[in-house]
Amino acid sequence: MRLGDIASVKAGNVAPKKGLFSERGIPFVRAGSLSRLLDGESPRSLERIDKMTADKLGMQLFPEGTILFAKSGMSCMTGNVYVLKEPCYVVSHLACVAIDNTELTLYLKHYFRWNKPNALVENPSFPSIRLGKIKDMEIRLPDARQIARWVSTLERIEGLMETHEHQLSLLDDLVKSRFVEMFGDPVENPMRLPCKAIASLGELKNGVNYRKGESGVEIRCLGVSDFGAKSELKDVTNLNYVSLASPPSEENLLKDGDVVFVRSNGNKKLVGRCMSVYPGRKDVTFSGFCIRLRITSDLVRIPYLVWSLRQPSSRERLIGRGANIQNLNQRILGEMHLPIPPLSLQDAFLTFAAEVDKSRFVVQQQVVKYNDVIASSGIAIIGRSELA
């Protein structure tokens, strides 16, 4: 069935000028807001605009239950789909799909999980989707009883997943609290622990800006896109390859235990804030958008160092500089001082964190099982051939 025959499909509003937003009012959703909202952030944390100003500008208020996804700009390519949990104003870069039927709304939300709207993008270099094309989307629509059964199952599973995600968050908070309890804030250093500059603890090296298309050696290369939203590295078994004229030198290869930072990126939220310990796959280089720290000192445990650098006050000191492209300067990173407690205290903290990780593993296994059930439901809803 055609989407436009069962739902209202509209674009959002032109974004008001910055001076028209207020501390109180109704949330305004931008294209870049979707990832934050999908991560659990409340619409109340977004920019707001009061109703009087919105009425003067002729802005339309979209009701709770409206399905949002990007129809123009690079956000089109993410495939993010979000359902409003309260009435909001919405930017014009987003498509707004509204239907006066709660079960059908939830069905479409899950339907778009596997049949992503970004499949409608014709030119990835200049991504956009016409409203007419969105209205003409063919939707597989089973009978109402089948929809009700699928929606009930999927919503129940999502509820359980949210519970487990909350448990994971509490476990994270537990370890963070233990770190502060044992060592205090690394910038304020209330324990008056001896401090060392990062450069004195190991070797820092910028990556290389490899050119694609060079004939010769093929080698995997770790880059900014390989970092997840929470600083951790994604699957390092599936890195992109670069072609080099000759094999890279030993110093340009990563080793187990190297700490890799995002050095440069257009997204300032990534620069200096994303860092992770490389897990030791061989024959991997790293791009010029990254900095590698290789610990050479016997005064510090690598996980303790990473925990110190991930504290909010440390991350604020590592925010990149630059008007357009944000950059983390290697010299600034090297000159940054961190408290270095006795190894016995570092080990005690890491033992505590390892015990919490065991609980995290159990919870994460449950989340994996729920994802498997959701994937099976997708095969039923969309059809096996379309998911193949």
PLY file of the C-alpha trace (Angstrom):
ply
format ascii 1.0
element vertex 388
property float x
property float y
property float z
element edge 387
property int vertex1
property int vertex2
end_header
0.00 0.00 0.00
1.15 3.56 -0.76
2.37 5.45 2.37
0.56 8.64 1.30
-2.75 6.74 1.31
-2.52 5.84 4.99
-0.57 8.75 6.50
-0.03 12.50 6.27
3.47 13.25 4.91
4.80 16.79 5.39
8.06 18.68 5.76
8.93 20.50 8.96
9.43 24.24 9.47
12.15 26.65 8.42
14.49 27.01 11.41
13.98 30.27 13.32
16.91 32.63 13.82
18.98 31.94 16.94
17.71 34.99 18.80
14.12 33.72 18.64
14.72 30.65 20.79
13.94 30.83 24.51
14.67 28.93 27.70
11.04 27.88 27.97
8.64 26.69 25.35
8.19 23.77 22.99
11.17 21.67 21.79
12.51 22.28 18.29
13.85 19.12 16.61
16.69 19.44 14.10
18.01 16.69 11.81
21.07 16.29 14.03
18.84 15.85 17.07
17.56 12.42 15.99
20.66 10.45 17.02
20.59 12.09 20.47
16.89 11.38 20.90
17.36 7.76 19.81
20.11 7.45 22.43
17.52 8.29 25.07
17.98 12.04 25.43
14.76 13.88 26.28
13.21 16.36 23.81
13.23 18.78 26.77
17.01 19.08 26.35
16.67 20.54 22.83
16.33 24.18 21.80
12.91 25.63 22.56
10.61 28.18 21.05
7.55 29.67 22.70
4.15 29.24 21.06
3.58 32.96 20.51
6.80 33.30 18.49
6.05 30.09 16.59
2.56 31.34 15.70
3.98 34.63 14.39
6.35 32.65 12.17
3.53 30.38 10.97
5.21 27.25 12.31
3.30 23.99 12.47
3.31 22.01 15.71
3.64 18.27 15.10
1.78 15.99 17.54
3.06 13.16 19.70
3.39 10.01 17.59
4.70 11.78 14.47
7.42 9.71 12.76
10.51 11.73 11.80
13.39 11.00 9.43
15.75 13.18 7.39
14.74 14.06 3.83
17.66 16.36 2.94
21.29 16.86 3.92
23.86 14.29 4.99
21.56 13.19 7.83
19.55 11.45 5.10
22.19 8.76 4.94
21.91 7.72 8.60
18.52 6.06 8.23
17.55 7.32 11.71
13.81 7.13 12.44
12.30 8.65 15.58
8.75 8.87 16.92
7.90 12.06 18.81
7.11 11.43 22.46
5.52 14.86 22.85
4.39 17.70 20.55
7.38 19.46 18.93
8.29 21.91 16.22
10.39 20.24 13.54
13.01 21.57 11.10
12.30 21.52 7.36
15.09 19.00 6.69
12.93 16.34 8.32
9.97 14.45 6.88
7.03 14.19 9.27
4.76 11.15 8.88
1.60 11.27 10.99
-1.22 8.75 11.19
-4.25 8.73 13.48
-3.75 5.16 14.66
-1.32 4.28 17.45
-0.76 0.65 16.47
-0.19 1.57 12.82
2.25 4.31 13.89
4.25 1.81 15.94
4.10 -0.71 13.09
5.58 1.88 10.70
8.29 2.73 13.22
9.39 -0.90 13.26
8.80 -1.28 9.51
11.26 1.55 8.83
13.81 -0.27 11.01
14.37 -2.71 8.12
13.00 -0.76 5.17
14.98 2.42 5.82
13.82 5.65 4.12
17.39 6.46 3.05
16.98 3.78 0.36
15.04 6.49 -1.52
18.15 8.71 -1.84
19.12 8.83 -5.53
22.47 10.65 -5.28
24.49 10.01 -2.08
26.76 12.95 -2.95
23.80 15.36 -2.65
21.35 13.35 -0.54
17.70 14.35 -0.60
14.30 12.70 -0.83
11.29 14.40 -2.44
8.10 14.38 -0.38
6.29 12.94 -3.38
8.65 9.98 -3.41
8.08 9.41 0.31
4.32 9.45 -0.25
4.71 6.89 -3.04
6.63 4.43 -0.82
5.04 0.99 -1.02
4.30 -0.31 2.49
3.61 -3.97 3.21
0.46 -3.79 5.33
-0.91 -7.02 6.85
-4.32 -7.30 8.53
-5.00 -5.38 11.76
-4.80 -8.47 13.96
-1.34 -9.37 12.62
-0.15 -5.77 13.09
-1.40 -5.77 16.69
0.46 -9.02 17.44
3.77 -7.85 15.95
3.56 -4.42 17.59
2.77 -5.95 20.99
5.76 -8.31 20.73
8.23 -5.70 19.52
7.17 -3.03 22.00
7.49 -5.52 24.86
10.99 -6.50 23.72
11.99 -2.84 23.36
10.74 -2.22 26.88
12.93 -5.05 28.19
15.89 -3.70 26.22
15.40 -0.24 27.71
15.41 -1.83 31.18
18.66 -3.62 30.43
20.20 -0.49 28.89
19.31 1.33 32.12
21.03 -1.44 34.09
24.15 -0.99 31.94
24.03 2.74 32.60
23.82 2.14 36.36
26.81 -0.21 36.17
28.76 2.47 34.28
27.85 5.02 36.94
28.98 2.61 39.65
32.50 2.38 38.20
32.63 6.15 37.60
31.65 6.80 41.21
34.29 4.37 42.43
36.97 6.14 40.39
36.08 9.54 41.87
35.87 8.04 45.37
39.37 6.57 45.08
41.18 9.29 43.12
38.99 12.38 42.92
38.76 14.64 39.90
41.97 14.29 37.82
42.13 18.04 37.08
41.49 19.27 40.63
43.54 16.37 42.12
42.10 16.67 45.67
44.21 13.70 46.83
47.38 15.68 45.99
48.74 12.74 44.05
52.02 13.20 42.13
51.38 14.24 38.51
53.09 13.34 35.28
52.83 14.82 31.79
51.36 12.38 29.29
54.44 12.79 27.08
56.60 11.47 29.94
54.48 8.31 30.17
54.72 7.24 26.55
55.27 8.08 22.91
52.77 10.19 20.95
52.53 9.99 17.18
50.15 11.45 14.60
48.84 9.12 11.93
49.52 9.45 8.21
47.16 10.95 5.62
47.22 8.05 3.18
46.10 8.62 -0.37
43.60 6.23 -1.84
44.29 4.66 -5.17
48.05 4.15 -4.80
49.10 0.81 -6.24
51.09 -1.53 -4.05
50.47 -2.74 -0.49
46.91 -3.14 0.81
46.62 -2.59 4.57
43.81 -1.99 7.04
43.59 1.55 8.41
41.88 2.70 11.61
40.12 6.06 11.27
37.57 8.33 12.93
34.58 6.35 11.55
35.76 3.32 13.53
34.93 4.98 16.88
31.52 4.51 18.47
29.40 7.16 20.16
30.77 6.24 23.61
34.47 6.48 22.69
34.92 2.75 22.20
36.28 1.26 19.00
33.85 -0.63 16.81
34.62 -3.98 15.17
38.33 -3.74 14.30
38.05 -6.91 12.19
36.15 -4.89 9.58
38.39 -1.87 8.98
38.71 -0.12 5.61
41.79 -0.82 3.50
44.20 1.74 2.03
46.69 1.15 -0.79
50.31 2.15 -0.17
53.26 2.35 -2.55
55.37 0.42 0.00
54.82 -1.31 3.37
54.41 1.16 6.30
57.21 1.51 8.80
56.92 -0.27 12.14
56.18 3.01 13.95
53.10 3.53 11.76
51.57 0.19 12.81
49.35 -0.24 15.88
50.20 -2.62 18.72
48.10 -4.19 21.43
47.53 -1.64 24.21
48.08 1.49 22.12
45.69 4.30 23.07
44.19 5.95 19.98
42.62 9.45 20.07
40.47 11.23 17.49
42.74 14.14 16.51
40.78 16.00 13.83
37.17 16.00 12.67
34.39 18.37 11.66
32.39 17.13 14.66
33.91 18.81 17.72
32.11 16.32 19.98
34.49 13.62 18.76
37.82 15.42 18.88
39.81 14.56 22.00
36.76 12.96 23.57
36.98 9.69 21.69
39.84 7.49 22.76
40.16 3.75 23.08
42.70 1.01 23.71
43.57 -0.83 20.51
42.85 -4.57 20.96
45.84 -5.97 19.11
45.05 -7.08 15.56
48.24 -7.13 13.50
49.10 -5.21 10.34
46.85 -2.20 10.99
47.91 1.42 10.50
46.08 4.58 11.61
44.96 7.66 9.72
46.20 11.23 10.04
42.96 12.09 11.84
44.17 10.09 14.86
46.93 10.28 17.48
48.48 7.18 19.00
49.85 7.01 22.54
52.10 4.06 23.31
52.81 3.75 27.05
56.48 3.18 27.93
56.40 4.05 31.63
56.00 1.42 34.38
54.25 3.99 36.63
50.83 3.69 35.06
48.37 1.01 33.98
46.86 1.70 30.57
43.19 1.23 31.67
43.71 3.64 34.59
45.14 6.24 32.18
42.12 5.88 29.86
39.70 6.18 32.79
41.47 9.37 33.86
41.29 10.85 30.37
37.60 9.98 30.05
36.64 11.99 33.12
34.56 15.07 32.16
37.17 17.57 33.38
39.93 15.84 31.37
37.80 15.75 28.25
37.10 19.45 28.53
40.85 20.06 28.40
41.12 17.89 25.30
38.43 19.63 23.25
39.83 20.41 19.82
40.55 23.91 18.60
39.66 25.39 15.21
36.92 27.43 13.57
35.67 24.84 11.08
37.67 21.63 11.49
38.34 20.81 15.13
41.88 19.69 16.00
43.58 18.16 19.04
47.17 19.34 19.13
49.73 16.64 19.96
51.83 19.09 21.99
48.82 20.12 24.13
48.00 16.46 24.72
51.58 15.67 25.64
51.83 18.55 28.11
48.63 17.57 29.92
49.39 16.39 33.48
47.52 13.56 35.20
47.65 12.33 38.82
49.52 9.02 39.08
48.54 7.00 42.19
50.56 3.98 43.42
50.18 0.88 41.23
48.49 -0.94 44.13
45.63 1.60 44.07
45.40 1.51 40.28
45.19 -2.29 40.40
42.52 -2.19 43.14
40.34 0.07 40.99
40.86 -2.06 37.88
39.93 -5.21 39.84
36.68 -3.53 40.90
35.97 -2.45 37.31
36.63 -6.01 36.06
34.07 -7.42 38.51
31.48 -4.92 37.31
32.33 -5.88 33.72
31.26 -9.46 34.50
27.80 -8.17 35.40
27.80 -6.01 32.27
28.54 -9.08 30.15
25.53 -10.96 31.53
23.22 -8.01 30.80
24.70 -7.48 27.34
24.08 -11.13 26.46
20.40 -10.58 27.19
20.39 -7.55 24.90
21.95 -9.69 22.14
19.14 -12.26 22.54
16.51 -9.52 22.29
18.16 -8.17 19.13
18.00 -11.67 17.61
14.26 -11.81 18.34
13.76 -8.38 16.77
15.70 -9.48 13.68
13.46 -12.56 13.37
10.42 -10.30 13.64
11.85 -8.16 10.85
12.00 -11.20 8.57
8.33 -11.83 9.32
7.24 -8.21 8.85
9.24 -7.23 5.76
9.75 -10.62 4.20
12.87 -12.82 4.13
13.85 -11.99 0.54
13.90 -8.25 1.24
16.22 -8.69 4.23
18.62 -11.02 2.45
0 1
1 2
2 3
3 4
4 5
5 6
6 7
7 8
8 9
9 10
10 11
11 12
12 13
13 14
14 15
15 16
16 17
17 18
18 19
19 20
20 21
21 22
22 23
23 24
24 25
25 26
26 27
27 28
28 29
29 30
30 31
31 32
32 33
33 34
34 35
35 36
36 37
37 38
38 39
39 40
40 41
41 42
42 43
43 44
44 45
45 46
46 47
47 48
48 49
49 50
50 51
51 52
52 53
53 54
54 55
55 56
56 57
57 58
58 59
59 60
60 61
61 62
62 63
63 64
64 65
65 66
66 67
67 68
68 69
69 70
70 71
71 72
72 73
73 74
74 75
75 76
76 77
77 78
78 79
79 80
80 81
81 82
82 83
83 84
84 85
85 86
86 87
87 88
88 89
89 90
90 91
91 92
92 93
93 94
94 95
95 96
96 97
97 98
98 99
99 100
100 101
101 102
102 103
103 104
104 105
105 106
106 107
107 108
108 109
109 110
110 111
111 112
112 113
113 114
114 115
115 116
116 117
117 118
118 119
119 120
120 121
121 122
122 123
123 124
124 125
125 126
126 127
127 128
128 129
129 130
130 131
131 132
132 133
133 134
134 135
135 136
136 137
137 138
138 139
139 140
140 141
141 142
142 143
143 144
144 145
145 146
146 147
147 148
148 149
149 150
150 151
151 152
152 153
153 154
154 155
155 156
156 157
157 158
158 159
159 160
160 161
161 162
162 163
163 164
164 165
165 166
166 167
167 168
168 169
169 170
170 171
171 172
172 173
173 174
174 175
175 176
176 177
177 178
178 179
179 180
180 181
181 182
182 183
183 184
184 185
185 186
186 187
187 188
188 189
189 190
190 191
191 192
192 193
193 194
194 195
195 196
196 197
197 198
198 199
199 200
200 201
201 202
202 203
203 204
204 205
205 206
206 207
207 208
208 209
209 210
210 211
211 212
212 213
213 214
214 215
215 216
216 217
217 218
218 219
219 220
220 221
221 222
222 223
223 224
224 225
225 226
226 227
227 228
228 229
229 230
230 231
231 232
232 233
233 234
234 235
235 236
236 237
237 238
238 239
239 240
240 241
241 242
242 243
243 244
244 245
245 246
246 247
247 248
248 249
249 250
250 251
251 252
252 253
253 254
254 255
255 256
256 257
257 258
258 259
259 260
260 261
261 262
262 263
263 264
264 265
265 266
266 267
267 268
268 269
269 270
270 271
271 272
272 273
273 274
274 275
275 276
276 277
277 278
278 279
279 280
280 281
281 282
282 283
283 284
284 285
285 286
286 287
287 288
288 289
289 290
290 291
291 292
292 293
293 294
294 295
295 296
296 297
297 298
298 299
299 300
300 301
301 302
302 303
303 304
304 305
305 306
306 307
307 308
308 309
309 310
310 311
311 312
312 313
313 314
314 315
315 316
316 317
317 318
318 319
319 320
320 321
321 322
322 323
323 324
324 325
325 326
326 327
327 328
328 329
329 330
330 331
331 332
332 333
333 334
334 335
335 336
336 337
337 338
338 339
339 340
340 341
341 342
342 343
343 344
344 345
345 346
346 347
347 348
348 349
349 350
350 351
351 352
352 353
353 354
354 355
355 356
356 357
357 358
358 359
359 360
360 361
361 362
362 363
363 364
364 365
365 366
366 367
367 368
368 369
369 370
370 371
371 372
372 373
373 374
374 375
375 376
376 377
377 378
378 379
379 380
380 381
381 382
382 383
383 384
384 385
385 386
386 387
